[in-house]
Amino acid sequence: MNSKKQFFLAILSLFTMAIYAQSYQVSGTVTDSDNQPLPGVSVTIEGTTRGTTTDFDGKYTIKVESSENLIFSYVGYNDKKLQM
């Protein structure tokens, strides 16, 4: 099994958004192929220095503009871009 691909597919397992004007509060949980939470995943906004990391339960929250993309990165895995 290709765990790297499964990791990034699992990113979308729990993904919610709340709209505030032209920006979004994006929250979610990053999990691996076994649906286990991944702590310490870097979640950054492409082309900026703004970002966050997932907590012990793999959860994150970040504010983004509608035209920005999220980049998920984790040691040993390929980065994954999520277009907003």
Contacts in CASP RR format, 6 or more apart in sequence:
PFRMAT RR
TARGET T0000
AUTHOR 0000-0000-0000
METHOD contacts of the structure
MODEL  1
MNSKKQFFLAILSLFTMAIYAQSYQVSGTVTDSDNQPLPGVSVTIEGTTR
GTTTDFDGKYTIKVESSENLIFSYVGYNDKKLQM
1 33 0 8 1.000
3 32 0 8 1.000
3 33 0 8 1.000
4 76 0 8 1.000
4 77 0 8 1.000
4 78 0 8 1.000
6 32 0 8 1.000
6 33 0 8 1.000
7 30 0 8 1.000
7 31 0 8 1.000
7 32 0 8 1.000
7 33 0 8 1.000
7 38 0 8 1.000
7 74 0 8 1.000
7 77 0 8 1.000
7 80 0 8 1.000
8 72 0 8 1.000
8 77 0 8 1.000
8 78 0 8 1.000
8 80 0 8 1.000
9 33 0 8 1.000
10 30 0 8 1.000
10 31 0 8 1.000
10 32 0 8 1.000
10 33 0 8 1.000
10 35 0 8 1.000
11 30 0 8 1.000
11 31 0 8 1.000
11 72 0 8 1.000
11 80 0 8 1.000
11 82 0 8 1.000
12 82 0 8 1.000
13 29 0 8 1.000
13 31 0 8 1.000
13 35 0 8 1.000
14 28 0 8 1.000
14 29 0 8 1.000
14 31 0 8 1.000
15 26 0 8 1.000
15 27 0 8 1.000
15 28 0 8 1.000
16 26 0 8 1.000
16 27 0 8 1.000
16 28 0 8 1.000
17 24 0 8 1.000
17 25 0 8 1.000
17 26 0 8 1.000
17 27 0 8 1.000
18 24 0 8 1.000
18 25 0 8 1.000
18 27 0 8 1.000
20 63 0 8 1.000
22 65 0 8 1.000
22 66 0 8 1.000
23 63 0 8 1.000
23 64 0 8 1.000
23 65 0 8 1.000
23 66 0 8 1.000
24 63 0 8 1.000
24 64 0 8 1.000
24 65 0 8 1.000
24 66 0 8 1.000
24 84 0 8 1.000
25 61 0 8 1.000
25 62 0 8 1.000
25 63 0 8 1.000
26 61 0 8 1.000
26 62 0 8 1.000
26 63 0 8 1.000
26 64 0 8 1.000
26 70 0 8 1.000
26 84 0 8 1.000
27 59 0 8 1.000
27 60 0 8 1.000
27 61 0 8 1.000
28 59 0 8 1.000
28 60 0 8 1.000
28 61 0 8 1.000
29 37 0 8 1.000
29 54 0 8 1.000
29 57 0 8 1.000
29 58 0 8 1.000
29 59 0 8 1.000
29 60 0 8 1.000
30 37 0 8 1.000
30 38 0 8 1.000
30 41 0 8 1.000
30 43 0 8 1.000
30 54 0 8 1.000
30 58 0 8 1.000
30 60 0 8 1.000
30 72 0 8 1.000
30 74 0 8 1.000
31 37 0 8 1.000
31 38 0 8 1.000
31 58 0 8 1.000
32 38 0 8 1.000
37 54 0 8 1.000
37 56 0 8 1.000
37 57 0 8 1.000
37 58 0 8 1.000
37 59 0 8 1.000
38 54 0 8 1.000
38 58 0 8 1.000
38 74 0 8 1.000
39 53 0 8 1.000
39 54 0 8 1.000
39 55 0 8 1.000
39 56 0 8 1.000
39 57 0 8 1.000
39 58 0 8 1.000
40 53 0 8 1.000
40 54 0 8 1.000
40 55 0 8 1.000
40 58 0 8 1.000
40 74 0 8 1.000
41 53 0 8 1.000
41 54 0 8 1.000
41 58 0 8 1.000
41 60 0 8 1.000
41 72 0 8 1.000
41 73 0 8 1.000
41 74 0 8 1.000
42 51 0 8 1.000
42 53 0 8 1.000
42 71 0 8 1.000
42 72 0 8 1.000
42 73 0 8 1.000
42 74 0 8 1.000
43 51 0 8 1.000
43 52 0 8 1.000
43 53 0 8 1.000
43 54 0 8 1.000
43 60 0 8 1.000
43 62 0 8 1.000
43 70 0 8 1.000
43 71 0 8 1.000
43 72 0 8 1.000
44 50 0 8 1.000
44 51 0 8 1.000
44 52 0 8 1.000
44 70 0 8 1.000
44 71 0 8 1.000
44 73 0 8 1.000
45 51 0 8 1.000
45 62 0 8 1.000
45 64 0 8 1.000
45 68 0 8 1.000
45 69 0 8 1.000
45 70 0 8 1.000
45 71 0 8 1.000
46 68 0 8 1.000
46 69 0 8 1.000
46 70 0 8 1.000
46 71 0 8 1.000
46 81 0 8 1.000
48 68 0 8 1.000
50 62 0 8 1.000
51 62 0 8 1.000
52 60 0 8 1.000
52 61 0 8 1.000
52 62 0 8 1.000
53 60 0 8 1.000
54 60 0 8 1.000
62 70 0 8 1.000
64 70 0 8 1.000
64 84 0 8 1.000
65 84 0 8 1.000
66 84 0 8 1.000
67 84 0 8 1.000
68 84 0 8 1.000
69 81 0 8 1.000
69 82 0 8 1.000
69 83 0 8 1.000
69 84 0 8 1.000
70 81 0 8 1.000
70 82 0 8 1.000
70 84 0 8 1.000
71 79 0 8 1.000
71 80 0 8 1.000
71 81 0 8 1.000
71 82 0 8 1.000
72 79 0 8 1.000
72 80 0 8 1.000
72 81 0 8 1.000
72 82 0 8 1.000
73 79 0 8 1.000
73 80 0 8 1.000
END
